[in-house]
Amino acid sequence: MKVTTVIAYTAVNLLLSYAAQGQSSFAFRNLYSVYGVDAPVFDARGVPLAGSNYLAELWGGATSDSLAPVVDVWQGNRREIISFVSDGYFSSASASLSVLTVPPGGWAWLQVRAWDARLGATYEEVFARGLDGYGESLLFYAQGGTPLGLPGPPGPLIGLQSFSLREVIPEPNTVWLLLIGLPFLFVRCRRRK
C-alpha cells in the first residue's frame, strides 16, 4: 500500500471517530464583532465587571432544563471558569469548550453565569449563599461548531444578551428592628400616661 493511501485512510478514520465523539463546541467570549456578539456583564450598580474578582462560566445542554457546565474536552473535561478582561468582557483561549450532549455542529441551549469570586469559587457556591454577587444571562439557543475547529470553528454565542449581577437587599436583623423600635414604643407609652 502506498504511503499516501495509508495517510489518507488514517486521516479519514480520525475524522470519523472525532465526529462520533458527539460534542458541539463554542467560542466562550461575549465580544465577537464578526458575529454581532457584544454583551458586556455588569454589577448590580451598572458598573462593567473587570478583573480577577469576577468569574464567568458557560453552561449548556440539549434541552433548556438539562444545563451543565460546558467543559474543555482536550483538558480532561475540565470546567472552564474565566475572569473578566475589562469593561464587562471575557474571552477564553480554549477552542474546545463543548456541550457533550449535543453533536458537532448541533444546536444547544446556553447560558452564561457570572459571580463575584470573593464569595466563592463556583457559581453554585455563591448561589447557595442566597445573597448577592451572582447572575446569569437569559437562555439562548445557538449552533455550535466542532472542538479545535475540525472541520469547522467553534460556534459563537449568537443570542447572548448583557445582564447584571443580583443585589439582594438583606432583611434587617430582628434585634436591630427591636432596638430601632424601642424609642418609638417608649415615647408612645409615655404619651398615653
C-alpha positions in Angstrom: 0.0 0.0 0.0 1.3 3.5 -0.8 2.2 5.9 2.0 -0.3 8.5 0.7 -3.1 5.9 0.8 -2.2 5.0 4.4 -2.1 8.6 5.4 -5.5 9.4 3.7 -7.1 6.3 5.2 -5.8 7.2 8.7 -7.0 10.8 8.3 -10.5 9.7 7.3 -10.6 7.3 10.3 -9.5 10.0 12.7 -12.1 12.5 11.4 -14.9 9.9 11.5 -14.0 8.9 15.0 -13.6 12.5 16.0 -17.1 13.4 14.8 -18.5 10.4 16.6 -17.4 11.9 19.9 -20.7 13.8 20.0 -20.0 17.3 21.2 -20.7 20.8 20.0 -18.1 23.4 20.8 -18.5 27.2 21.4 -16.2 30.2 21.5 -16.7 31.4 25.0 -16.4 35.2 24.6 -19.0 37.9 24.9 -17.4 40.3 22.4 -17.2 38.7 18.9 -17.8 41.6 16.5 -17.7 39.5 13.4 -20.8 37.7 14.5 -22.5 40.7 16.1 -22.0 39.4 19.7 -21.5 42.3 22.1 -22.9 41.5 25.6 -21.0 43.0 28.5 -21.8 42.0 32.0 -22.4 44.5 34.9 -22.5 44.5 38.6 -25.8 45.4 40.4 -25.0 49.1 40.1 -24.4 49.0 36.3 -20.6 49.1 36.5 -18.9 46.7 34.0 -17.2 43.7 35.6 -13.4 43.7 35.3 -10.5 41.8 36.8 -10.0 38.5 38.6 -12.6 39.3 41.3 -15.3 38.3 38.8 -15.6 35.0 37.1 -17.8 33.6 34.2 -18.7 30.2 33.1 -20.7 28.8 30.1 -23.5 26.3 30.8 -25.2 24.3 28.0 -27.4 21.4 27.2 -29.5 19.7 24.6 -32.7 21.0 26.3 -33.3 24.1 28.4 -33.7 22.1 31.6 -30.6 20.0 31.2 -27.9 22.7 31.5 -24.5 21.6 32.8 -21.1 23.3 32.8 -19.5 23.4 29.4 -16.2 21.5 29.6 -12.8 21.6 27.8 -12.6 18.1 26.1 -8.9 18.4 25.5 -8.2 19.1 29.1 -9.9 16.0 30.6 -13.4 17.5 30.6 -12.3 20.3 32.9 -14.7 23.2 33.6 -13.7 26.4 32.1 -14.1 29.3 34.6 -12.5 32.5 33.4 -12.1 36.0 34.7 -13.2 39.3 33.1 -10.6 41.0 31.0 -12.0 44.5 31.1 -15.2 46.6 30.8 -17.6 43.7 31.3 -15.9 41.4 28.7 -14.4 37.9 29.0 -12.7 35.7 26.4 -11.5 32.1 26.7 -8.5 31.0 24.7 -9.8 27.4 24.5 -11.2 26.2 21.2 -12.6 23.0 22.7 -15.3 24.1 25.1 -18.0 21.6 24.4 -21.6 20.6 25.3 -21.1 16.9 25.5 -24.8 16.1 24.9 -25.0 17.9 21.5 -23.4 16.5 18.3 -20.8 18.6 16.5 -22.4 21.5 14.7 -25.6 20.9 16.6 -27.8 23.4 18.4 -27.6 23.8 22.2 -29.4 25.8 24.9 -26.8 28.1 26.5 -26.5 30.4 29.5 -23.6 32.4 30.8 -23.2 32.6 34.6 -21.1 35.1 36.4 -20.3 35.8 40.0 -18.0 37.6 42.5 -15.1 35.3 43.1 -14.6 36.7 46.6 -17.9 35.0 47.6 -17.0 31.6 46.2 -15.0 29.6 43.7 -18.0 28.4 41.7 -21.4 29.8 40.7 -23.2 27.1 42.7 -21.3 28.1 45.8 -22.3 31.7 45.6 -25.8 30.8 44.5 -26.2 28.6 47.6 -25.4 31.5 49.9 -28.5 33.2 48.6 -27.2 36.7 49.0 -25.9 38.8 46.1 -22.9 38.8 43.7 -24.1 36.4 41.1 -26.2 36.5 37.9 -26.9 34.7 34.7 -27.9 35.6 31.1 -31.2 34.7 29.6 -31.3 31.3 28.0 -30.4 31.4 24.3 -30.2 28.8 21.5 -27.1 28.7 19.4 -25.4 26.5 16.9 -22.0 25.1 17.9 -19.0 24.0 16.0 -16.5 21.3 16.5 -13.7 21.2 19.1 -10.4 22.7 17.8 -12.0 23.7 14.6 -12.1 20.3 12.9 -13.7 20.6 10.4 -15.1 24.0 11.4 -14.6 26.6 14.1 -16.3 26.7 17.5 -19.7 28.4 17.4 -20.1 32.0 18.5 -22.5 32.9 21.3 -25.0 34.4 19.0 -28.1 35.4 21.0 -26.2 36.2 24.2 -27.5 39.4 25.9 -26.0 41.7 28.5 -27.0 41.0 32.1 -26.2 42.2 35.6 -25.3 40.5 38.9 -28.1 40.4 41.5 -28.1 42.7 44.5 -30.3 41.4 47.2 -31.1 43.8 50.0 -30.7 41.8 53.2 -33.5 41.8 55.6 -32.7 43.6 58.9 -31.8 41.6 61.9 -34.7 41.3 64.4 -32.5 42.6 67.2 -31.8 45.8 65.2 -35.5 46.1 64.5 -36.3 45.9 68.2 -33.6 48.4 69.1 -34.9 50.8 66.4 -38.5 50.4 67.5 -37.9 50.7 71.3 -37.6 54.6 71.4 -40.9 55.0 69.5 -42.6 52.5 71.7 -41.2 54.3 74.8 -42.5 57.7 73.5 -45.9 56.3 72.7 -46.3 54.7 76.1 -45.3 58.0 77.8 -47.9 59.9 75.8 -50.7 57.6 77.0 -49.9 58.2 80.6 
